Amino acid sequence: MSLFTRLANAYRRYGVVGATLRGMARLLNRARARALLAVYKLTGGRVARFPAFCVLENDPYLVGLLGMTSPSERAFLQWYARELYTGQGLIVDLGPFLGATTCSLARGLSANQRIGSRSGRVRVFDQFVCDAYMSNLLSRYLSQGLIEHSYQEGASFRFEFEKQTQDFADMFILREGDLSELDTQIQDTEFLFIDAMKDVATANHIVRHFYPHLIPGLSLVVHQDFAHFYTGWIHLIQYELREYLEPVYFIPKSSSQVYRVKKDPSEIRHYRLDLSEWDEPRLDAAFRYSLSMVPPKQRASVIAAKFMLYMHRGDKSGARRRLAEYVEAGHPLEGDLPHVASLVGFQGGS
Ligand SMILES: C[S@@+](CC[C@H](N)C(=O)[O-])C[C@H]1O[C@@H](n2cnc3c(N)ncnc32)[C@H](O)[C@@H]1O
């Protein structure tokens, strides 16, 4: 593609200011220019404040929170709640586990000068039921003296959430329960953080319940499991709904993709993803779309998620065939791919 065509495309997509920032970011490859472009896209060109989250990721408080999100994700949440959140809608935190995300959002909110009352601004949803992975992580915390109790699979870890978030208890309202059975009235939502789309039924329920209450031109949605090998349905959903949500930012050193709501999403209340309806060309198109958003390091996880989708559809031989084609085309098995290769029983590759 000629320089002229690239410039023309950039101006069409981002406008004059955005394209100039994008050019600066590429030419200078400087964190500050990249950060300015990120803010420009996140806000739809409304504000251009320097995003301090680039620096905040080293904040000992954020680093020290117990949980699975990375310091840069927590820094982004804190920065968002302090600098961008306007108060026109609620902040929703789906799947906080021990509350690292809740604390990051609430800490940002406490420093937000634009809003009046902070009480109940954050709505938190989790079922607090320990699975094997969480139980292992909590045992590690116990052996490191970070918590005082052990949690077996099936036990409730709500106590640890309440302990870690206690300083911010007035800022959030907690709903305990399975999100796939959630039947609660959702209000206008300005920020939706999703770390609980662990199966298709829950993903469908979250889309139908939460997406229609997002505010066009303002709301952001963060998919924490975007670059995770297991949760391929996220790519299909975001591809199908691309006219409503545009990708604006991939949080560095994380697996989180941020979207901005560009079109009234109220009709999404009838949305339903059915994995069996996806033929190969459409599946490939959805993943090409996702791959165009992620940094090189996260590509392997997104590609792995495509092969895992075949497994989720009960088509292990399809997963093996697609993986074999990928390897035959000369691609290396890196990142999450060796793990997925062993799950699908793929023998080839190095
Ligand atoms: C990977 S953990 C989230 C990590 C967390 N965001 C952090 O910062 O550490 C996933 C969370 O989603 C919750 N979750 C998963 N499926 C759920 C469901 N169907 N309903 C409610 N919560 C769910 C789990 O209980 C868990 O706390």
The ligand as a MOL file (V3000), in Angstrom:
LIG
                    3D

  0  0  0     0  0            999 V3000
M  V30 BEGIN CTAB
M  V30 COUNTS 27 29 0 0 0
M  V30 BEGIN ATOM
M  V30 1 C -10.8800 -14.8350 36.1160 0
M  V30 2 S -11.8320 -14.4230 37.4850 0 CHG=1
M  V30 3 C -11.8020 -12.6770 37.4890 0
M  V30 4 C -10.5440 -12.0290 37.9580 0
M  V30 5 C -10.7390 -10.6280 38.4530 0
M  V30 6 N -11.3520 -9.7620 37.4750 0
M  V30 7 C -9.4710 -10.0040 38.9970 0
M  V30 8 O -9.2270 -8.8270 38.7880 0
M  V30 9 O -8.7470 -10.7280 39.6700 0 CHG=-1
M  V30 10 C -13.4720 -14.7250 36.9220 0
M  V30 11 C -14.5320 -14.3210 37.9030 0
M  V30 12 O -15.7900 -14.4280 37.2390 0
M  V30 13 C -16.7120 -15.0450 38.1040 0
M  V30 14 N -17.6920 -15.7550 37.2690 0
M  V30 15 C -17.4490 -16.6350 36.2810 0
M  V30 16 N -18.5890 -17.0830 35.7320 0
M  V30 17 C -19.5820 -16.4710 36.4070 0
M  V30 18 C -20.9950 -16.5330 36.3350 0
M  V30 19 N -21.6290 -17.3200 35.4510 0
M  V30 20 N -21.7130 -15.7700 37.1700 0
M  V30 21 C -21.0990 -14.9570 38.0810 0
M  V30 22 N -19.7650 -14.8640 38.2020 0
M  V30 23 C -19.0130 -15.6110 37.3810 0
M  V30 24 C -15.8870 -15.9900 38.9500 0
M  V30 25 O -16.5260 -16.2860 40.1700 0
M  V30 26 C -14.5890 -15.1920 39.1270 0
M  V30 27 O -14.6370 -14.4110 40.2700 0
M  V30 END ATOM
M  V30 BEGIN BOND
M  V30 1 1 1 2
M  V30 2 1 2 3
M  V30 3 1 2 10
M  V30 4 1 3 4
M  V30 5 1 4 5
M  V30 6 1 5 6
M  V30 7 1 5 7
M  V30 8 2 7 8
M  V30 9 1 7 9
M  V30 10 1 10 11
M  V30 11 1 11 12
M  V30 12 1 11 26
M  V30 13 1 12 13
M  V30 14 1 13 14
M  V30 15 1 13 24
M  V30 16 1 14 15
M  V30 17 1 14 23
M  V30 18 2 15 16
M  V30 19 1 16 17
M  V30 20 1 17 18
M  V30 21 2 17 23
M  V30 22 1 18 19
M  V30 23 2 18 20
M  V30 24 1 20 21
M  V30 25 2 21 22
M  V30 26 1 22 23
M  V30 27 1 24 25
M  V30 28 1 24 26
M  V30 29 1 26 27
M  V30 END BOND
M  V30 END CTAB
M  END
